[in-house]
Amino acid sequence: MSSFIVHFVTIASIYALMALGLNLQAGYAGLVNFGFVAFAGLGAYAAGIVSNAGLPQGVGLLAAVASACVLAVVIARLGRNLSSDYWGIATLALAEILRTIALNEGWLTGGAQGIGGIAALFPTPAGAQGDWAFLALVAVCLLLCYGASRRLAGARFGRALKLMREEPALATAFGYDLIALKTRASVAAAVPAALAGALLTWYTSFVGPDSMLASETFLIWTMVMIGGLGNGLGVICGAFVVQAVYSSVPFLKDALGIGSDMAGAVRLGIVGVLLLACMIWRPRGLLPERLGVAQ
């Protein structure tokens, strides 16, 4: 039972990192990104490729963050002449292009089979000891990213992002460069997402094109919306709630005696009902954003 709890908390914390990144971009800056998982997927592939090349994992982490930041700059520049709706569609298209490249460039990404046998982050500890060590690392990363997000929200940059979200014309009148703000917000969001992708790769020792499916982006959006858009602690809670649903379905599958296909549908159905319930009774999430308060 303890190994299951460690696994659950580890995976939930990794997804909480992604949710924090999306919250920086969508919650603070109001940028609708439907291809957000591309940051995590690119970070995951970068870490996997570098690790399989025999280079130190620190180099893999730097490659993951750097590649995601470059993608963030490209996405921000891509949307400089697009409205928020069209920019969201463009990000979805760009993420699908990257997934298609990963699916077809087998010499680099392993194609549809992905990249397996990636070296573990902690090769010495085995079994439960290694799992606890990895969980401790993930927890530290989550706390640091949450602290950075909270500090950013209370800083001038965070206030500028929220002003751009609420009144872009007023932000321009105050002398803010909206393209620069969008670029910096996208880069800030890409960092925790790429870190999460790299950690997930090292945890599972595998990365494949399914890590960049659009459904993964909408799963992260669900976590953010359930937790509370614009509230860092809220999106972490949302990640744990959604992951708890995902982790409990296998037990429900055994209890009801249903097949794997039906279990997947039940999982999506429960998450959908949970999201719908939040939209009806808690439209601002479990922990709503409080304007003027760093969260």
C-alpha positions as CSV (number, residue, x, y, z in Angstrom):
1,M,0.0,0.0,0.0
2,S,2.8,2.4,0.8
3,S,4.3,1.9,-2.6
4,F,1.0,2.8,-4.2
5,I,0.8,6.0,-2.1
6,V,4.3,7.0,-3.0
7,H,3.5,6.4,-6.7
8,F,0.3,8.4,-6.5
9,V,1.9,11.4,-4.7
10,T,4.8,11.4,-7.2
11,I,2.7,11.4,-10.3
12,A,0.2,13.9,-8.8
13,S,3.1,16.2,-7.9
14,I,4.6,16.0,-11.4
15,Y,1.2,17.0,-12.9
16,A,0.9,19.7,-10.3
17,L,4.1,21.2,-11.7
18,M,2.5,21.2,-15.2
19,A,-0.6,22.8,-13.7
20,L,1.4,25.5,-12.0
21,G,3.0,26.3,-15.4
22,L,-0.4,26.5,-17.1
23,N,-1.6,28.7,-14.3
24,L,1.2,31.2,-14.9
25,Q,0.2,31.5,-18.5
26,A,-3.6,31.2,-18.4
27,G,-4.3,32.1,-14.8
28,Y,-2.1,35.2,-14.5
29,A,-1.6,36.4,-18.1
30,G,-4.9,35.2,-19.5
31,L,-3.3,33.4,-22.4
32,V,-5.3,30.4,-23.7
33,N,-2.9,27.7,-24.6
34,F,-4.4,24.5,-26.0
35,G,-1.0,23.0,-26.8
36,F,0.5,23.5,-23.4
37,V,1.6,19.8,-23.1
38,A,4.1,20.5,-25.9
39,F,6.4,22.1,-23.3
40,A,6.3,19.0,-21.1
41,G,6.6,16.7,-24.1
42,L,9.6,18.6,-25.5
43,G,11.3,18.6,-22.1
44,A,10.6,14.9,-21.8
45,Y,12.1,14.1,-25.2
46,A,15.1,16.4,-24.6
47,A,15.9,14.7,-21.2
48,G,15.4,11.2,-22.7
49,I,17.6,11.8,-25.8
50,V,20.4,13.4,-23.8
51,S,20.3,10.7,-21.1
52,N,20.5,7.9,-23.7
53,A,23.4,9.7,-25.3
54,G,25.3,9.0,-22.1
55,L,25.5,12.6,-21.0
56,P,24.9,13.7,-17.3
57,Q,21.3,14.1,-16.3
58,G,22.0,17.7,-15.3
59,V,22.8,18.4,-19.0
60,G,19.5,16.7,-19.9
61,L,17.6,18.9,-17.5
62,L,19.2,22.0,-19.0
63,A,18.4,20.8,-22.5
64,A,14.8,20.2,-21.5
65,V,14.3,23.6,-20.0
66,A,16.2,25.4,-22.8
67,S,14.2,23.6,-25.6
68,A,10.9,24.4,-23.9
69,C,11.9,28.1,-23.5
70,V,12.8,28.3,-27.1
71,L,9.4,26.9,-28.0
72,A,7.7,29.3,-25.7
73,V,9.4,32.3,-27.4
74,V,8.2,30.9,-30.8
75,I,4.7,30.4,-29.6
76,A,4.6,34.0,-28.1
77,R,5.9,35.5,-31.3
78,L,3.5,33.4,-33.3
79,G,0.6,35.0,-31.6
80,R,1.6,38.6,-31.7
81,N,-1.0,39.3,-34.4
82,L,-3.6,36.8,-33.3
83,S,-6.6,37.2,-31.0
84,S,-6.7,35.0,-27.9
85,D,-9.0,32.5,-29.5
86,Y,-7.0,32.1,-32.7
87,W,-3.8,32.0,-30.7
88,G,-5.2,29.1,-28.6
89,I,-6.0,27.2,-31.8
90,A,-2.5,27.9,-33.2
91,T,-0.9,26.5,-30.0
92,L,-2.9,23.3,-30.4
93,A,-1.8,23.0,-34.1
94,L,1.9,23.6,-33.1
95,A,1.7,20.9,-30.4
96,E,0.2,18.5,-32.9
97,I,3.0,19.3,-35.4
98,L,5.6,18.5,-32.7
99,R,3.8,15.2,-31.9
100,T,3.7,14.3,-35.6
101,I,7.5,15.0,-35.8
102,A,8.1,12.8,-32.8
103,L,6.0,10.1,-34.3
104,N,7.8,10.0,-37.6
105,E,11.4,10.9,-36.8
106,G,12.4,7.4,-35.5
107,W,16.1,8.0,-35.8
108,L,15.9,10.7,-33.0
109,T,12.7,10.0,-31.1
110,G,12.1,6.3,-31.5
111,G,9.0,6.9,-33.6
112,A,5.7,5.3,-32.4
113,Q,7.7,3.1,-30.1
114,G,9.2,6.0,-28.2
115,I,12.5,6.0,-26.3
116,G,12.8,3.3,-23.6
117,G,15.5,2.2,-21.2
118,I,16.3,5.7,-20.1
119,A,18.7,5.7,-17.2
120,A,17.1,6.3,-13.8
121,L,17.8,9.5,-12.0
122,F,18.9,7.6,-8.9
123,P,20.6,4.4,-10.1
124,T,22.0,3.4,-6.8
125,P,19.0,3.1,-4.5
126,A,16.7,0.3,-5.4
127,G,13.0,-0.5,-4.7
128,A,11.2,1.6,-2.1
129,Q,14.3,3.6,-1.1
130,G,14.7,4.8,-4.7
131,D,11.0,5.7,-4.9
132,W,11.1,7.7,-1.7
133,A,14.3,9.5,-2.9
134,F,12.6,10.4,-6.2
135,L,9.4,11.6,-4.4
136,A,11.5,13.8,-2.2
137,L,13.1,15.4,-5.2
138,V,9.8,16.0,-6.9
139,A,8.3,17.5,-3.7
140,V,11.2,19.9,-3.5
141,C,10.8,20.9,-7.1
142,L,7.1,21.5,-6.5
143,L,7.6,23.6,-3.4
144,L,10.3,25.7,-5.2
145,C,8.1,26.3,-8.2
146,Y,5.1,27.1,-6.0
147,G,7.2,29.6,-4.0
148,A,8.5,31.2,-7.2
149,S,4.9,31.4,-8.6
150,R,3.6,33.0,-5.5
151,R,6.5,35.5,-5.4
152,L,5.9,36.3,-9.1
153,A,2.2,36.9,-8.4
154,G,3.0,39.6,-5.8
155,A,5.8,41.2,-7.9
156,R,5.4,44.0,-10.4
157,F,5.7,41.5,-13.3
158,G,2.8,39.4,-11.9
159,R,0.6,42.6,-11.4
160,A,1.4,43.6,-15.0
161,L,0.3,40.1,-16.3
162,K,-3.0,40.4,-14.4
163,L,-3.5,43.9,-15.8
164,M,-2.9,42.6,-19.3
165,R,-5.4,39.8,-18.6
166,E,-8.1,42.1,-17.4
167,E,-7.5,45.3,-19.4
168,P,-5.0,44.9,-22.2
169,A,-5.7,48.4,-23.5
170,L,-5.0,49.9,-20.1
171,A,-1.8,47.9,-19.9
172,T,-0.7,49.4,-23.2
173,A,-1.6,52.9,-22.0
174,F,0.6,52.4,-19.0
175,G,3.5,51.7,-21.3
176,Y,3.7,47.9,-21.1
177,D,4.8,46.0,-24.1
178,L,2.2,43.3,-24.5
179,I,4.3,41.1,-26.8
180,A,7.2,41.2,-24.3
181,L,4.8,40.3,-21.4
182,K,3.3,37.4,-23.3
183,T,6.8,36.1,-24.2
184,R,8.0,36.3,-20.6
185,A,4.8,34.7,-19.3
186,S,5.2,31.9,-21.8
187,V,8.8,31.3,-20.9
188,A,7.9,31.3,-17.2
189,A,5.2,28.7,-17.8
190,A,7.5,26.5,-19.9
191,V,10.1,26.1,-17.2
192,P,8.0,24.1,-14.6
193,A,6.3,22.2,-17.5
194,A,9.7,21.1,-19.0
195,L,10.9,20.2,-15.5
196,A,7.8,18.0,-15.0
197,G,8.3,16.4,-18.4
198,A,11.9,15.5,-17.6
199,L,11.0,14.2,-14.2
200,L,8.3,12.0,-15.7
201,T,10.7,10.6,-18.2
202,W,13.3,9.7,-15.5
203,Y,10.5,8.2,-13.3
204,T,9.0,6.0,-16.0
205,S,12.3,5.5,-18.0
206,F,10.2,6.1,-21.1
207,V,9.0,8.8,-23.4
208,G,6.7,8.5,-26.4
209,P,4.5,10.6,-28.7
210,D,1.4,9.9,-26.6
211,S,2.9,12.3,-24.0
212,M,2.0,15.2,-26.4
213,L,-1.6,14.2,-27.1
214,A,-4.1,17.0,-26.9
215,S,-6.0,15.0,-24.2
216,E,-3.0,15.6,-21.9
217,T,-3.4,19.4,-22.3
218,F,-7.1,19.2,-21.5
219,L,-6.3,17.0,-18.5
220,I,-4.0,19.8,-17.2
221,W,-6.7,22.4,-18.0
222,T,-9.2,20.3,-15.9
223,M,-6.8,20.3,-13.0
224,V,-6.4,24.1,-13.2
225,M,-10.1,24.8,-13.6
226,I,-11.1,22.5,-10.8
227,G,-8.5,23.8,-8.4
228,G,-9.0,27.5,-9.2
229,L,-7.6,29.5,-12.1
230,G,-5.1,32.1,-10.9
231,N,-4.5,30.4,-7.5
232,G,-1.2,28.4,-7.3
233,L,-2.3,26.4,-4.2
234,G,-5.7,25.7,-5.9
235,V,-4.2,24.2,-9.0
236,I,-2.0,21.9,-6.9
237,C,-5.1,20.7,-5.1
238,G,-6.8,20.3,-8.4
239,A,-4.0,18.1,-9.7
240,F,-4.2,15.9,-6.7
241,V,-8.0,15.6,-6.9
242,V,-8.0,14.6,-10.6
243,Q,-5.1,12.2,-10.1
244,A,-7.0,10.7,-7.2
245,V,-9.8,9.9,-9.6
246,Y,-7.4,8.5,-12.1
247,S,-5.8,6.3,-9.5
248,S,-9.0,5.0,-8.0
249,V,-10.6,3.8,-11.2
250,P,-8.5,0.5,-11.3
251,F,-9.9,-0.4,-7.9
252,L,-13.4,0.4,-9.3
253,K,-12.7,-1.7,-12.4
254,D,-11.9,-4.7,-10.2
255,A,-14.9,-4.1,-8.0
256,L,-17.4,-3.8,-10.9
257,G,-15.7,-6.4,-13.1
258,I,-15.5,-4.2,-16.2
259,G,-13.0,-4.2,-19.0
260,S,-10.1,-1.9,-19.5
261,D,-11.8,0.0,-22.3
262,M,-14.9,0.6,-20.1
263,A,-12.6,1.6,-17.2
264,G,-11.1,4.3,-19.4
265,A,-14.5,5.7,-20.3
266,V,-15.5,5.6,-16.6
267,R,-12.4,7.5,-15.7
268,L,-13.1,10.3,-18.3
269,G,-16.7,10.3,-17.2
270,I,-16.0,10.8,-13.5
271,V,-13.5,13.6,-14.3
272,G,-16.1,15.2,-16.6
273,V,-18.8,15.1,-14.0
274,L,-16.4,16.5,-11.4
275,L,-15.5,19.4,-13.7
276,L,-19.2,20.0,-14.5
277,A,-20.0,20.0,-10.8
278,C,-17.3,22.6,-10.2
279,M,-18.5,24.7,-13.1
280,I,-22.0,24.7,-11.6
281,W,-21.4,25.1,-7.8
282,R,-17.8,26.4,-7.7
283,P,-17.3,28.2,-11.1
284,R,-14.0,29.8,-9.8
285,G,-12.6,26.5,-8.6
286,L,-12.1,24.9,-5.2
287,L,-9.7,27.7,-4.1
288,P,-10.7,30.8,-6.1
289,E,-8.2,33.5,-6.9
290,R,-8.3,36.5,-4.6
291,L,-7.4,39.7,-6.4
292,G,-4.7,41.7,-4.8
293,V,-3.4,38.7,-2.9
294,A,-0.3,36.7,-4.0
295,Q,-1.3,33.1,-4.4
